[in-house]
Amino acid sequence: MKVQNQNAMRLELNQLQVHKQSEVQKGTPAAQLPQEKVSLSADAASIRQLSSDVQAPPEPRMDLVNSIKAEVEAGTYQRSSQQVAESMLTSSLVESLYSA
């Protein structure tokens, strides 16, 4: 769907350029040529907002943080070495994907 919208915009731009070139070739003064306008669609605004959201750091999950903090303070926080290793590898993989 987005590709079709982009193709439609390209087609409109090409038509405008062809129209403008034909008007210039006919000798129409530049003041009478149609003015070019650029406007962003709602989709483009949504994409810009999503891009900003993705680049922003995630908010901490305070319920999980407080739960783990309480376990640590009580001395009951225990995770298996396999869970720790999986978490470290996942974190490393994600970091390497986004730093490239």
C-alpha positions as a Markdown table, in Angstrom:
| # | Residue | x | y | z |
|---|---|---|---|---|
| 1 | Met | 0.0 | 0.0 | 0.0 |
| 2 | Lys | 2.8 | 2.4 | 0.9 |
| 3 | Val | 4.7 | 1.6 | -2.3 |
| 4 | Gln | 1.6 | 2.4 | -4.3 |
| 5 | Asn | 1.3 | 5.8 | -2.6 |
| 6 | Gln | 4.9 | 6.5 | -3.3 |
| 7 | Asn | 4.5 | 5.5 | -6.9 |
| 8 | Ala | 1.4 | 7.8 | -7.1 |
| 9 | Met | 3.4 | 10.7 | -5.7 |
| 10 | Arg | 6.3 | 10.1 | -8.1 |
| 11 | Leu | 3.8 | 10.0 | -11.0 |
| 12 | Glu | 2.3 | 13.3 | -9.9 |
| 13 | Leu | 5.7 | 14.9 | -9.6 |
| 14 | Asn | 6.7 | 13.6 | -13.0 |
| 15 | Gln | 3.4 | 15.0 | -14.5 |
| 16 | Leu | 4.0 | 18.3 | -12.8 |
| 17 | Gln | 7.6 | 18.5 | -14.2 |
| 18 | Val | 6.4 | 17.6 | -17.7 |
| 19 | His | 3.7 | 20.2 | -17.4 |
| 20 | Lys | 6.1 | 22.8 | -16.2 |
| 21 | Gln | 8.6 | 22.0 | -18.9 |
| 22 | Ser | 5.9 | 22.3 | -21.6 |
| 23 | Glu | 4.8 | 25.7 | -20.2 |
| 24 | Val | 8.4 | 27.0 | -20.2 |
| 25 | Gln | 8.9 | 25.8 | -23.8 |
| 26 | Lys | 5.7 | 27.7 | -24.8 |
| 27 | Gly | 7.2 | 30.9 | -23.5 |
| 28 | Thr | 5.0 | 31.4 | -20.5 |
| 29 | Pro | 6.4 | 33.8 | -18.0 |
| 30 | Ala | 7.7 | 32.3 | -14.8 |
| 31 | Ala | 5.3 | 34.3 | -12.7 |
| 32 | Gln | 2.3 | 32.6 | -14.4 |
| 33 | Leu | 3.7 | 29.0 | -13.8 |
| 34 | Pro | 2.0 | 27.0 | -11.1 |
| 35 | Gln | 3.8 | 27.1 | -7.8 |
| 36 | Glu | 5.1 | 23.9 | -6.4 |
| 37 | Lys | 3.9 | 22.8 | -3.0 |
| 38 | Val | 5.0 | 20.0 | -0.8 |
| 39 | Ser | 2.8 | 18.6 | 2.0 |
| 40 | Leu | 3.2 | 15.6 | 4.2 |
| 41 | Ser | 0.5 | 13.1 | 4.5 |
| 42 | Ala | -0.9 | 11.7 | 7.7 |
| 43 | Asp | 1.1 | 8.5 | 7.0 |
| 44 | Ala | 4.3 | 10.5 | 6.8 |
| 45 | Ala | 3.6 | 12.2 | 10.1 |
| 46 | Ser | 2.8 | 8.8 | 11.7 |
| 47 | Ile | 6.1 | 7.4 | 10.4 |
| 48 | Arg | 8.0 | 10.4 | 11.8 |
| 49 | Gln | 6.4 | 9.9 | 15.2 |
| 50 | Leu | 7.1 | 6.2 | 15.2 |
| 51 | Ser | 10.7 | 6.8 | 14.2 |
| 52 | Ser | 11.1 | 9.2 | 17.2 |
| 53 | Asp | 9.4 | 6.7 | 19.5 |
| 54 | Val | 11.7 | 3.9 | 18.4 |
| 55 | Gln | 14.8 | 6.0 | 18.9 |
| 56 | Ala | 13.8 | 7.1 | 22.4 |
| 57 | Pro | 14.9 | 5.0 | 25.3 |
| 58 | Pro | 12.3 | 2.7 | 26.7 |
| 59 | Glu | 10.6 | 3.6 | 30.0 |
| 60 | Pro | 11.5 | 1.2 | 32.8 |
| 61 | Arg | 8.9 | -1.3 | 33.9 |
| 62 | Met | 8.7 | 0.0 | 37.5 |
| 63 | Asp | 6.5 | -3.0 | 38.7 |
| 64 | Leu | 9.2 | -5.4 | 37.6 |
| 65 | Val | 12.0 | -3.2 | 38.9 |
| 66 | Asn | 10.3 | -2.9 | 42.3 |
| 67 | Ser | 9.6 | -6.6 | 42.4 |
| 68 | Ile | 13.3 | -7.6 | 41.7 |
| 69 | Lys | 14.5 | -4.9 | 44.1 |
| 70 | Ala | 12.4 | -6.3 | 46.9 |
| 71 | Glu | 13.7 | -9.8 | 46.2 |
| 72 | Val | 17.3 | -8.6 | 46.3 |
| 73 | Glu | 16.8 | -6.7 | 49.5 |
| 74 | Ala | 15.1 | -9.7 | 51.1 |
| 75 | Gly | 17.9 | -12.0 | 49.9 |
| 76 | Thr | 15.5 | -14.2 | 47.9 |
| 77 | Tyr | 16.5 | -13.1 | 44.4 |
| 78 | Gln | 17.8 | -16.2 | 42.6 |
| 79 | Arg | 18.2 | -16.7 | 38.9 |
| 80 | Ser | 19.7 | -19.8 | 37.2 |
| 81 | Ser | 23.1 | -19.4 | 35.5 |
| 82 | Gln | 21.3 | -20.4 | 32.2 |
| 83 | Gln | 18.8 | -17.5 | 32.6 |
| 84 | Val | 21.7 | -15.1 | 33.2 |
| 85 | Ala | 23.7 | -16.4 | 30.2 |
| 86 | Glu | 20.6 | -16.2 | 27.9 |
| 87 | Ser | 19.9 | -12.7 | 29.1 |
| 88 | Met | 23.6 | -11.6 | 28.5 |
| 89 | Leu | 23.6 | -13.2 | 25.0 |
| 90 | Thr | 20.3 | -11.7 | 24.0 |
| 91 | Ser | 21.4 | -8.3 | 25.2 |
| 92 | Ser | 24.7 | -8.6 | 23.3 |
| 93 | Leu | 22.9 | -9.6 | 20.1 |
| 94 | Val | 20.4 | -6.8 | 20.3 |
| 95 | Glu | 23.1 | -4.3 | 21.0 |
| 96 | Ser | 25.2 | -5.5 | 18.1 |
| 97 | Leu | 22.2 | -5.3 | 15.7 |
| 98 | Tyr | 21.4 | -1.8 | 16.6 |
| 99 | Ser | 24.9 | -0.4 | 16.8 |
| 100 | Ala | 25.7 | -1.4 | 13.2 |
